[in-house]
Amino acid sequence: MHTLVYGLPPVLAAIIGGLIAVYRPPEEKLVSGMQHLAAGVVFSAASVEILPSIMHGANPVATLVGGGIGTATMLGVKALDSRLRGPAAFLCMIGLDIFLDGLVLGFGFGAGARQGYLLTVALTLEVLFLGLNITTALAENGTGKLAIIGATAAISMLLPVGLVVATPALSLPHAFTTGFLSFGLIALLYLVTEELLTEAHEKPDSPASTAMFFIGFLFLLVLDEIH
């Protein structure tokens, strides 16, 4: 249960992001830069930590099964997202994203403590962005500030829930760990390519915001080497 502690930083990040956005909404250029930064960090976690663990597992069947389930899940999320409309539907999709982040974090700890720690850093930045998204959507709908903060806190708690759900997987045979990590890899790649970067490019772009992607990537890479 000690891994549950590492679900708290992303929750706090979501709440802090929501508080900041409620009282001082960030400019679009800043949001774009943050999205690029989060995308770089998450992509680095996927390629530096998760991918090598899968390759060292040397279990092609588990990799294909886990990756296949991950692909089907992410395509299902994408299809659901395109059909649902309205604030309630949007909050459901954000909640699903955060729950999946919790699963991925739990699977990361299954590969090792270092992978779990670095994934915590990556997902904290990503959930911070999701907290901003929740606040913006609810504010545009005329929701009160206290209700926005409460909703952000409640939805962010789905990450520790996902972490708890994934915890029993840590005691399964190694082949299952490889499959779960393959699922997590697909989920992280979907997050980077279909959500963070896609939404970032819908806002005013600049060389500085694009550079944040590579800064985020190098930041986690150097942090891994130091660790």
Residue pairs with C-beta under 8 A, 6 or more apart in sequence:
1 167
3 106
3 109
3 116
3 163
3 167
4 160
4 163
4 164
4 167
6 105
6 109
6 116
6 117
6 120
6 163
7 102
7 105
7 159
7 160
7 163
8 160
9 120
9 124
10 98
10 101
10 105
10 120
10 123
10 124
10 126
10 127
10 128
10 156
10 159
11 127
11 153
11 156
11 157
11 159
11 160
13 124
13 125
13 127
13 128
13 131
14 98
14 127
14 128
14 130
14 131
14 134
14 152
14 153
14 155
14 156
15 131
15 149
15 152
15 153
15 156
16 128
16 131
17 127
17 128
17 129
17 130
17 131
17 132
17 135
17 152
18 131
18 132
18 134
18 135
18 148
18 149
18 152
18 153
19 149
20 26
20 132
21 131
21 132
21 135
21 136
21 139
22 135
22 139
22 145
22 148
22 149
23 145
25 135
25 136
25 139
26 34
26 132
28 203
28 204
29 203
29 204
29 206
29 209
31 129
31 132
31 200
31 203
32 200
32 201
32 203
32 204
32 205
32 206
32 209
33 208
33 209
33 212
34 125
34 128
34 129
34 132
34 212
35 129
35 196
35 197
35 199
35 200
35 203
36 196
36 197
36 200
36 209
36 210
36 211
36 212
36 213
36 216
37 125
37 212
37 213
37 215
37 216
38 122
38 125
38 126
38 128
38 129
38 196
38 216
39 192
39 196
39 197
39 200
39 213
39 216
40 212
40 213
40 214
40 215
40 216
40 217
40 218
40 219
40 220
41 121
41 122
41 125
41 126
41 216
41 217
41 219
41 220
42 122
42 123
42 125
42 126
42 188
42 191
42 192
42 196
42 216
43 188
43 189
43 192
43 213
43 216
43 217
44 122
44 216
44 217
44 218
44 219
44 220
44 221
45 118
45 119
45 121
45 122
45 123
45 188
45 220
46 185
46 188
46 189
46 192
48 118
48 220
48 221
48 224
49 108
49 111
49 114
49 115
49 118
49 119
49 224
50 108
50 111
50 115
50 119
50 181
50 184
50 185
50 188
51 185
53 111
53 112
53 115
53 178
53 181
54 63
54 178
54 181
54 182
54 185
57 63
57 174
57 175
57 177
57 178
57 181
59 174
59 175
59 178
59 179
61 175
62 175
62 176
62 178
62 179
62 182
63 178
63 179
63 182
64 182
65 179
65 182
66 178
66 179
66 180
66 181
66 182
66 183
66 186
67 182
67 183
67 185
67 186
69 179
69 183
70 182
70 183
70 184
70 185
70 186
70 187
71 186
73 100
73 183
73 186
73 187
74 186
74 187
74 190
74 194
77 93
77 96
77 97
77 100
77 190
78 190
78 194
80 93
81 93
84 90
84 92
84 93
87 137
87 138
87 141
87 143
90 137
91 134
91 137
91 138
91 151
91 155
94 130
94 133
94 134
94 155
95 155
95 158
97 130
97 191
97 195
98 127
98 130
98 155
98 156
98 158
98 159
98 162
99 158
99 159
99 161
99 162
100 162
100 187
101 123
101 126
101 127
101 159
101 162
101 191
102 158
102 159
102 160
102 161
102 162
102 163
102 164
102 165
102 166
103 162
103 163
103 165
103 166
103 183
103 184
103 187
104 119
104 123
104 162
104 166
104 183
104 184
104 187
104 188
105 116
105 119
105 120
105 123
105 159
105 162
105 163
105 166
106 162
106 163
106 164
106 165
106 166
106 167
106 169
106 170
107 166
107 169
107 177
107 180
107 181
107 183
107 184
108 115
108 116
108 118
108 119
108 181
108 184
109 115
109 116
109 170
110 166
110 169
110 170
110 177
110 180
110 181
111 177
111 181
114 224
114 227
117 227
118 220
118 223
118 224
118 227
121 220
121 223
122 220
123 159
125 216
126 191
126 196
127 156
127 159
129 196
130 156
131 152
131 156
134 148
134 151
134 152
134 155
135 148
135 152
138 147
138 148
138 151
139 148
143 151
166 180
169 176
169 177
169 180
170 177
197 213
200 209
